[in-house]
Amino acid sequence: PGWSHPGLLTENDAVRNLVSAARALRAEAGVPNRQPLSSLMVAGADPDVVDRYRDVIGSETNVKDVRVVLDATELASPRVVPDPRVLGPRLGAKVQEVLRAAREGDFTLGEDSSATVAGEKLGPDEFSIRLEPARDDLGVTSEGDQVVALDLALTPELEVEGHARLLLRHVQNLRKTAGLDVSDSIRLVVVGGDRTAAVIDHHGDSVMAEVLAVSLERTG
């Protein structure tokens, strides 16, 4: 359409792809979207675009910080994974040597999308690239020319905030089930132990504001 802005569409696509990659990393790690995480990092992205949409990306991915990393190796290193089913007929017994060298990181990547492993040049249909995270608590993936990393480490503070989000969801569902109007106030009583106490201590005021509670008590 005449009113569309190609540059804006491209930026929106870039943001959407970044958010999708982060959500896929969450799903792969089994971390629910309600659980806040500390940071989302991306190498190869346009810093200006990330800066303009930082709040949107952070909100959509539920992370505290979104930042661009200049050196992708801070996030992950590429690993060549040869395909023995394709290479077997061509290399015969040497395929085992190629597999071993690849596991040990003894390879070079060519500018023509090839890889050289144990003296053998592999075509792009004979291997794949796997990203190895720089840290055990990073989830990493590639998105085009970008490397996207999600910090999956959970601090006690992040865990408590995640439980607060879960409590909010339960209370909002109870409000709907009870047929309450969006403006109806409630008195909230939560049964729970130390974890619930931490949620109330650190997030009680925000929980009360979100669910229109005039009081919040813990029992049990």
Order of alpha helices (4+ residues) and beta strands (2+ residues): alpha-beta-alpha-alpha-beta-beta-alpha-alpha-beta-beta-beta-beta-beta-beta-alpha-beta-alpha-beta
